[in-house]
Amino acid sequence: MGKLYVVPTPVGNLEDMTFRAIRVLKEADLILAEDTRTSGILLKHFEIKNALQSHHKFNEHQTVEGVIHRLKAGDTVALISDAGTPGISDPGFLVVRECVRNGIEVQTLPGATAFVPALVSSGLPDDRFCFEGFLPQKKGRQTRLNALADEARTMIFYESPFRLVKTLTQFAEVFGKDRPVSVCREISKIHEESVRGTLEEVIAHFTQTEPRGEIVIVLGGKEKGDETPEKKKAKSL
């Protein structure tokens, strides 16, 4: 039996790549990459010339059987995504699950992922939190938000800069405009920034200043005594 390595890659600064990650990628018989063009730039930078195969959400159901076959034959396979840790809002779960089902060893290297620095930098409670990733764009979006209305833990979301203001506005409608939030963008890049305040304040900021880059939203949980806009409305009727 071979082994599957899940290898985090930098979300911004290439110096965040670990020595171990570089060694594993150089020793792997096959590297599975979300986008071979994006990963090709990273691998070239670190002089890694191993075999590269495309593995993304649109083809992973077709490619996973071949990957499992190679692992059973004794190959070492490394899985990477465009940035961060595979499986966290990126392809990875399917091949890991199939490895576990087939008794193939899976080893995940510690490394970069966007939500951890965003959470720690937010100044919001980070002892307990829930990671929500990307919300559904249409169907099920409002249902998901309503289900989180009474969530007491700090919540973490990923979002596109093009939908950021719309999403924050929806948050204000569900959680209340005074709920604390931190919007962290361009993590570990030159223009990294955290904008903190109430939802109302942060909406005003990004309405005036167009958001750019990769976005992580860290939203404060419901505190004792807090009431959602819906409950306030119901009481006033």
C-alpha positions in Angstrom: 0.0 0.0 0.0 1.1 3.5 -0.8 0.3 6.6 1.2 -1.8 9.8 0.6 -0.3 13.0 1.8 -2.6 16.0 2.1 -0.3 19.0 1.7 -1.2 22.6 2.5 0.2 25.3 0.3 0.5 29.0 0.9 -2.6 31.2 0.8 -0.4 34.2 -0.1 3.3 34.5 0.9 5.4 31.7 -0.5 7.5 31.7 2.6 4.6 30.0 4.4 5.5 26.8 2.6 7.0 24.4 5.1 10.3 22.4 4.6 8.3 19.2 5.1 5.8 20.1 2.4 8.5 20.7 -0.1 10.2 17.4 0.7 7.0 15.4 0.5 6.1 17.0 -2.9 9.6 16.2 -4.2 9.3 12.6 -3.1 5.7 11.9 -4.3 5.2 9.7 -7.3 2.1 11.8 -8.2 0.8 15.2 -7.2 -2.9 15.8 -7.5 -3.5 19.6 -8.1 -6.8 21.5 -8.2 -5.5 23.7 -11.1 -2.3 22.4 -12.7 -1.5 25.9 -14.0 -1.7 27.6 -10.6 0.2 24.8 -8.9 2.7 24.6 -11.7 3.9 28.1 -10.7 4.3 27.1 -7.1 6.1 23.8 -8.0 8.5 25.6 -10.4 9.4 28.1 -7.7 10.5 25.2 -5.4 12.1 23.2 -8.2 9.6 20.3 -7.9 9.3 18.4 -11.1 7.2 15.4 -10.2 4.2 14.1 -12.2 1.2 16.4 -11.9 -2.5 15.4 -12.4 -5.6 17.6 -12.4 -8.0 16.8 -9.5 -10.8 19.3 -8.9 -14.5 19.3 -8.0 -15.6 18.8 -11.6 -13.5 15.6 -12.2 -12.7 14.1 -8.8 -15.5 11.5 -9.1 -14.0 10.3 -12.4 -10.3 10.3 -11.2 -10.6 9.0 -7.7 -10.7 5.3 -8.8 -7.5 5.6 -10.7 -5.8 7.4 -7.7 -6.9 4.6 -5.3 -5.5 2.0 -7.8 -2.1 3.7 -7.8 -2.1 4.0 -4.0 -2.9 0.3 -3.7 0.0 -0.4 -6.1 2.3 1.3 -3.7 2.6 4.8 -5.1 3.0 7.8 -2.8 0.4 10.5 -3.8 0.4 14.1 -2.6 -2.8 16.2 -2.8 -2.7 20.0 -3.0 -5.2 22.7 -3.7 -4.7 26.2 -5.3 -4.1 27.6 -1.8 -4.4 26.5 1.8 -5.3 23.0 3.1 -7.1 20.7 0.8 -10.6 19.7 2.0 -11.3 23.0 3.6 -13.7 24.6 1.1 -11.5 22.9 -1.6 -11.4 19.4 -3.2 -10.0 16.7 -0.9 -12.8 15.1 1.1 -13.7 12.5 -1.6 -10.2 11.0 -2.1 -9.5 11.0 1.6 -12.8 9.2 2.3 -12.0 6.6 -0.3 -8.5 6.1 1.1 -10.0 5.5 4.6 -12.5 3.1 3.1 -9.8 1.1 1.4 -7.4 1.0 4.4 -4.9 3.4 2.8 -2.9 5.6 5.1 -3.7 9.3 5.0 -1.3 11.8 6.5 -2.2 15.5 6.6 0.6 18.0 7.0 0.0 21.0 9.2 0.2 24.3 7.3 -1.6 27.3 5.9 -5.3 27.7 5.9 -7.0 31.1 5.7 -9.6 31.0 8.5 -7.2 30.4 11.4 -5.2 33.7 11.1 -8.4 35.6 10.3 -10.1 34.2 13.5 -7.1 34.9 15.7 -6.6 38.4 14.3 -10.3 39.3 14.7 -10.3 40.0 18.4 -13.5 37.9 18.7 -13.7 34.8 21.0 -11.7 32.0 19.4 -11.9 29.3 22.1 -15.1 28.0 20.5 -16.1 28.7 16.9 -18.0 27.2 13.9 -16.6 27.1 10.4 -19.4 27.7 7.7 -17.2 28.2 4.6 -19.1 29.5 1.6 -22.8 30.0 2.0 -25.1 28.6 -0.7 -25.4 31.4 -3.3 -29.2 30.9 -3.8 -31.1 27.8 -2.7 -30.8 27.2 1.0 -28.9 30.4 1.8 -31.6 32.0 3.9 -32.4 28.7 5.6 -28.7 28.4 6.6 -28.6 31.9 8.0 -31.8 31.5 9.9 -30.4 28.3 11.5 -27.4 30.3 12.7 -29.5 33.1 14.3 -29.0 31.8 17.8 -25.5 30.5 17.4 -23.4 31.6 20.4 -20.0 30.6 18.9 -17.9 32.9 16.7 -18.8 32.1 13.1 -16.4 32.0 10.1 -17.4 32.4 6.5 -15.6 32.6 3.1 -16.9 35.1 0.6 -16.1 36.6 -2.8 -15.3 40.3 -2.8 -18.1 40.8 -5.3 -20.7 39.5 -2.9 -19.2 40.8 0.3 -21.5 43.9 0.9 -24.6 41.9 0.0 -23.6 39.1 2.4 -22.9 41.5 5.2 -26.2 43.3 4.6 -28.0 39.9 4.9 -26.1 39.2 8.1 -27.3 42.6 9.5 -30.9 41.6 8.7 -30.6 38.2 10.4 -28.2 38.9 13.3 -28.7 42.6 13.8 -26.7 45.6 12.6 -24.8 45.9 16.0 -23.3 42.4 15.8 -19.4 42.6 15.9 -17.6 41.4 12.8 -14.1 41.3 11.4 -13.5 41.1 7.6 -10.0 39.9 6.8 -8.7 40.0 3.3 -5.5 39.1 1.4 -4.2 37.0 4.3 -0.4 36.8 4.3 -0.1 39.0 1.2 1.3 42.5 0.9 -2.1 44.2 1.3 -3.4 42.1 4.2 -6.1 44.0 6.1 -8.6 43.3 8.9 -11.6 45.7 9.1 -13.4 45.4 12.5 -16.5 46.9 13.9 -20.2 46.4 13.9 -21.9 45.0 10.8 -23.3 48.5 10.2 -19.9 50.1 10.4 -18.1 47.5 8.2 -20.9 47.6 5.6 -20.4 51.4 5.5 -16.6 50.9 5.0 -16.9 48.5 2.2 -19.7 50.4 0.5 -17.3 53.3 0.2 -14.1 51.2 -0.3 -14.5 48.5 -2.9 -13.4 45.1 -1.4 -10.7 43.2 -3.2 -8.9 39.9 -2.7 -9.7 36.7 -0.9 -12.2 37.4 2.0 -12.8 35.7 5.4 -15.6 37.0 7.5 -15.4 36.4 11.3 -18.8 37.1 12.9 -19.4 37.3 16.6 -21.8 34.8 18.1 -25.0 35.7 19.9 -24.5 36.9 23.5 -26.9 36.4 26.4 -29.7 39.0 26.2 -29.2 39.6 22.4 -32.3 39.5 20.3 -32.4 38.9 16.5 -34.3 41.5 14.4 -37.0 38.9 13.9 -37.6 38.5 17.6 -37.5 42.3 18.2 -40.1 42.7 15.5 -42.3 39.9 16.9 -42.2 41.6 20.4 -43.3 44.9 18.9 -46.4 43.4 17.3 
